[in-house]
Amino acid sequence: LSEEFSLVDCCIAPLLWRLPSYGVDLPVQAKAVRQYAERIFARDSFQASLTDVEREMRR
């Protein structure tokens, strides 16, 4: 994740957020993907974009 938040980041973030609700658990080998996702999820702009329903997906 660079300092720039790209269109690719914007497209992949919602999918990564929803993976657990789809029953998809990333394997141990996907540690880099999980870390990337957590960095995106920590962004204020990402958190501000979530609806109440989307927030409930990760509780």
C-alpha positions, 0 to 999 in steps of 0.5 A: 500500500503506497501513500496513494490510494488508487482506483484498484484499492477502491475496487478491492477494498469492499470485496476484502471487507466482505470475504468473511461474510461470504465464508471465505477465510484467507489462509496463512499464506495470504498474510500480506493480503490480510495486512494490506486489507487491515491497512485499507480498513484503518483508513478514515475514508474507508471507515466513513464509506461504510454503511451500518449493514457493512459495519455489521458484517465484520462484528 
